[in-house]
Amino acid sequence: KEVLGIKTSPHSIALGFAIGTFIAIIPTFGFTYLIATIVMLVYAKESKLALFGALLLWNPFVLFPLYTLSYRFGDFILSGFPEVYPLQAIGQFRYTTLRFLVGNFIIAVFFSVTSYFILRKLVSYSKKQTFKSSS
C-alpha cells in the first residue's frame, strides 16, 4: 500500500522499478546496491521503494537463468561475425564476454521496458480501485 501511496504517480513507481530491473540484470560485479543508490540520487523523483523492490525481485537465483539466456541470445545475434584472434585464450574470453554483454544488454532493456509498462498499468488500475473504494 505504501508503494501505491497517493502522492506517488504510476509513472514514478513504474520507472523506479524499470530502473531497478535494468541495474539488477546488467552485470555490476558486486556494486548493484552502490549503483542503485547513486541512481536514486540522480533520479530523486522516482520511487525508491520500487527501485529496491526490483533489486530484491531479480535476486541471484533468478539472474542465473537470465545470464545463460544472455549469452545464448548474444551468440545468436553475433554468430555471423567471424572471429580472428592470435592468442586462443584471449580470443575465447573476448568471444564469450562480447556475446554475453550484447545479449545481456538487450535482455535488460527488454525486461526494463516491459516491466515499466506492466507496472504502470497495474499501479494505475490499483489506484483507481483504491480511489473508488474510498469515495
FENHUBEL-V403831 format. One record per residue. OMEGA is omega as a letter, one per 30 degrees, with the letter a starting at -180 (* if undefined). Layout:
{{OMEGA} {OMEGA}}
This chain:
{{a} {l} {a} {a} {a} {a} {a} {a} {l} {l} {a} {l} {a} {l} {l} {l} {l} {l} {l} {l} {a} {a} {a} {a} {a} {a} {a} {l} {l} {a} {a} {a} {l} {l} {l} {l} {l} {l} {l} {l} {l} {a} {a} {a} {a} {a} {l} {l} {l} {l} {l} {l} {l} {l} {l} {l} {a} {a} {a} {l} {l} {a} {a} {l} {l} {l} {l} {l} {l} {a} {a} {l} {l} {l} {l} {a} {a} {a} {a} {a} {l} {l} {l} {a} {l} {l} {a} {a} {l} {l} {a} {l} {l} {l} {a} {a} {a} {l} {l} {a} {l} {l} {a} {l} {l} {l} {l} {l} {a} {a} {l} {a} {l} {a} {l} {a} {l} {a} {l} {l} {a} {a} {l} {l} {a} {l} {l} {l} {l} {l} {l} {a} {l} {a} {*}}
